[in-house]
Amino acid sequence: MSAPGSASLQKNLGYSFRNAALLTEALTHGSYLQEHPKKGAHNQRLEFLGDAVLHLIITDALFAEFPAAREGLLSRWRAALSKGGFLSRLARDLGVDAHVLLGESEEAAGGRKRDSIQEDALEALIGAIYLDSDFDTTRKAVLAWYGPLAPRLAAVEDVENPKGRLQELIQPKHGNDALRYELATTTGPRHARIYEVAVFLKTRKLGSGQGTSKKNAEEEAARVALVLLRQEAGTDGPQA
């Protein structure tokens, strides 16, 4: 683990702290203070603040970038870009996981790999940047981490809701009932079944997938279909 506050992390964040104590606090998990009670504060208060700041940043960005999108769609997109799984992946992309201060017992239990710890640390860092600077500076840094929102949204929805995303792409041109999922094969013993499902657009097979349940196999088939359709269309952005 690298030392908290290192130049490499601040370079990845695109922000240099004036108050290094804020950065250290943002990276300090509660388990560390249980073993080092005189080392200051843990990051829960900064996480609380950062969560609110992040929601405002993402809400403002989506509202400006997708003027035709309905409120319900904007809400769903905001949730996709600010939920735990996405934030933990973003934290790892920025290298935050290597800098979080954990107690020895939490470290030994694999805490550095826990999504919730990475999510909390990233939100705390947003809160710390906000306190160390201002909203506009924080907004600029956070949106730089995200990059263009359209491809980010497409990738997130492909992973987390592939069937819904595929339906959204197909429905405007082909209607509600154009997609169907068919079970192709079932293999393995009863306690460890492997299902293979194919997805069709009317009579055209778009892809197939395998999983330990029919639902998982359908989702994997939808992901394969999304890749195919985007390659054919030459686009990767969400449609409002």
C-alpha positions in Angstrom: 0.0 0.0 0.0 1.3 3.4 -0.9 1.3 6.2 1.6 -2.0 8.3 1.6 -1.7 11.6 0.0 1.0 10.6 -2.4 1.6 12.6 -5.5 0.5 9.7 -7.7 -3.0 9.6 -6.2 -3.5 13.3 -6.5 -2.3 13.2 -10.1 -4.9 10.5 -10.8 -7.6 12.6 -9.1 -6.6 15.7 -11.1 -6.5 17.7 -7.9 -3.7 18.8 -5.5 -4.8 19.3 -1.9 -3.9 22.4 0.0 -5.0 20.8 3.3 -3.4 17.4 3.4 -5.3 16.5 6.5 -8.5 16.4 4.5 -7.0 13.9 2.1 -5.8 11.7 4.9 -9.3 11.9 6.6 -11.0 10.9 3.3 -8.8 7.8 3.0 -9.1 6.7 6.6 -11.5 3.8 7.2 -13.1 3.4 10.7 -11.1 0.1 11.2 -7.9 2.0 11.1 -8.9 4.3 14.0 -10.0 1.4 16.1 -6.3 0.4 16.1 -4.9 3.9 16.0 -7.4 6.0 18.0 -5.1 9.1 18.1 -4.7 9.4 14.3 -7.6 11.8 13.7 -11.0 11.2 12.2 -12.4 8.5 9.8 -14.1 9.3 6.6 -17.8 8.9 7.3 -18.6 12.6 7.7 -16.8 13.4 4.4 -18.6 10.5 2.7 -21.9 12.0 3.8 -21.0 15.3 2.3 -19.4 13.9 -0.8 -22.5 11.8 -1.6 -24.7 15.0 -1.7 -22.1 16.9 -3.8 -21.8 14.0 -6.3 -25.6 13.8 -6.7 -25.8 17.5 -7.5 -22.9 17.2 -10.0 -24.4 14.3 -11.8 -27.9 15.7 -11.8 -26.7 19.0 -13.3 -24.5 17.3 -15.9 -27.3 14.9 -17.1 -29.9 17.7 -17.1 -27.6 19.8 -19.4 -26.5 17.0 -21.7 -29.8 15.3 -22.3 -32.4 18.1 -22.6 -35.0 15.8 -24.1 -34.8 13.1 -21.5 -37.7 12.5 -19.1 -37.4 12.9 -15.4 -37.8 9.2 -14.7 -35.0 8.4 -17.2 -32.7 11.1 -15.7 -33.3 9.6 -12.3 -32.4 6.2 -13.5 -29.3 7.4 -15.2 -28.2 9.3 -12.1 -28.7 6.2 -9.9 -26.6 4.2 -12.4 -23.7 6.7 -12.2 -23.8 7.1 -8.5 -24.5 3.7 -7.1 -22.0 1.5 -5.2 -20.9 -0.9 -7.9 -20.1 1.8 -10.4 -18.4 4.0 -7.8 -16.2 1.2 -6.5 -15.0 0.4 -10.1 -14.3 4.1 -10.6 -12.4 4.3 -7.4 -10.2 1.4 -8.5 -9.7 3.0 -11.9 -8.3 6.0 -10.0 -6.1 3.9 -7.8 -7.9 4.9 -4.6 -7.9 1.3 -3.3 -4.1 1.3 -2.9 -4.3 4.4 -0.6 -7.1 3.6 1.8 -5.9 3.3 5.4 -7.3 0.1 7.0 -6.9 -1.6 10.3 -4.8 -4.8 10.3 -7.8 -7.0 11.0 -9.8 -5.4 8.1 -6.8 -5.7 5.8 -6.4 -9.4 6.7 -10.1 -10.0 6.1 -9.8 -8.7 2.5 -11.3 -5.3 3.2 -9.2 -3.6 0.5 -11.3 -5.6 -2.1 -14.7 -4.6 -0.6 -16.7 -2.5 -2.9 -18.4 -0.6 0.0 -15.0 0.6 1.3 -13.9 1.9 -2.1 -17.3 3.6 -2.7 -17.1 5.3 0.7 -13.6 6.5 0.1 -14.4 7.9 -3.3 -17.4 9.8 -1.9 -15.3 11.1 1.0 -12.6 12.3 -1.5 -15.3 14.3 -3.3 -16.4 15.8 0.0 -12.7 16.6 0.8 -12.1 18.3 -2.5 -15.2 20.3 -2.1 -14.1 21.6 1.4 -10.6 22.2 0.1 -11.7 24.2 -2.9 -15.3 25.0 -4.1 -18.2 23.5 -6.1 -17.0 24.4 -9.6 -13.5 22.9 -8.9 -15.0 19.8 -7.5 -17.4 19.5 -10.5 -14.6 19.8 -13.0 -12.5 17.1 -11.2 -15.4 14.6 -10.9 -16.6 15.0 -14.4 -13.0 14.4 -15.7 -13.1 11.1 -13.8 -16.3 10.1 -15.5 -15.4 11.3 -19.0 -18.2 11.5 -21.6 -21.4 10.5 -20.0 -23.2 8.9 -22.9 -20.7 6.0 -23.3 -20.4 5.7 -19.6 -24.2 5.2 -19.3 -24.3 2.7 -22.1 -21.5 0.6 -20.5 -23.1 0.7 -17.1 -26.6 -0.2 -18.3 -25.1 -3.0 -20.5 -23.6 -4.5 -17.4 -26.3 -4.0 -14.9 -29.5 -4.1 -16.9 -28.7 -5.6 -20.3 -32.2 -6.9 -21.0 -33.8 -3.6 -20.3 -31.2 -1.8 -22.4 -31.7 -4.1 -25.3 -35.4 -3.6 -25.1 -34.9 0.2 -25.2 -32.8 -0.1 -28.3 -35.2 -2.4 -30.1 -38.6 -1.1 -29.1 -38.8 2.2 -31.1 -38.3 0.5 -34.4 -39.7 -3.0 -33.9 -42.3 -2.7 -31.0 -42.7 -4.3 -27.6 -42.8 -7.9 -28.6 -40.0 -8.1 -31.2 -37.5 -9.7 -28.8 -37.8 -13.3 -27.5 -35.5 -15.5 -25.4 -35.4 -19.2 -26.0 -33.8 -21.9 -23.9 -31.3 -23.7 -26.1 -29.7 -26.3 -23.8 -29.5 -27.4 -20.2 -26.4 -29.3 -19.1 -24.8 -30.4 -15.8 -26.2 -32.2 -12.8 -29.4 -31.0 -11.1 -27.5 -29.2 -8.4 -25.2 -27.4 -10.8 -27.2 -26.7 -14.0 -25.8 -24.6 -16.8 -28.4 -23.0 -19.0 -27.8 -21.6 -22.5 -30.3 -19.1 -23.9 -30.5 -17.4 -27.3 -32.1 -14.1 -27.9 -33.9 -13.4 -31.2 -35.1 -10.2 -32.9 -38.2 -11.7 -34.6 -36.5 -14.5 -36.6 -32.9 -13.2 -36.4 -30.7 -14.6 -33.7 -28.8 -11.8 -32.0 -26.7 -13.8 -29.5 -26.6 -16.4 -26.9 -25.3 -16.7 -23.3 -24.8 -19.2 -20.6 -25.4 -19.0 -16.8 -26.2 -20.9 -13.7 -29.9 -19.7 -14.0 -32.1 -18.9 -16.9 -32.1 -15.3 -15.8 -28.3 -15.1 -15.8 -28.2 -16.8 -19.2 -30.7 -14.3 -20.7 -28.7 -11.4 -19.4 -25.5 -12.7 -20.9 -27.3 -13.2 -24.2 -28.6 -9.6 -24.1 -25.1 -8.3 -23.5 -23.8 -10.2 -26.6 -26.7 -8.8 -28.6 -25.9 -5.3 -27.4 -22.3 -5.6 -28.6 -23.5 -6.8 -32.0 -26.1 -4.1 -32.5 -23.7 -1.3 -31.5 -21.0 -2.6 -33.8 -23.5 -2.6 -36.7 -24.8 0.9 -35.7 -21.4 2.4 -34.9 -22.6 4.0 -31.7 -22.3 3.5 -28.0 -24.4 6.2 -26.5 -27.7 6.0 -24.7 -30.8 7.1 -26.5 -33.2 9.4 -24.6 
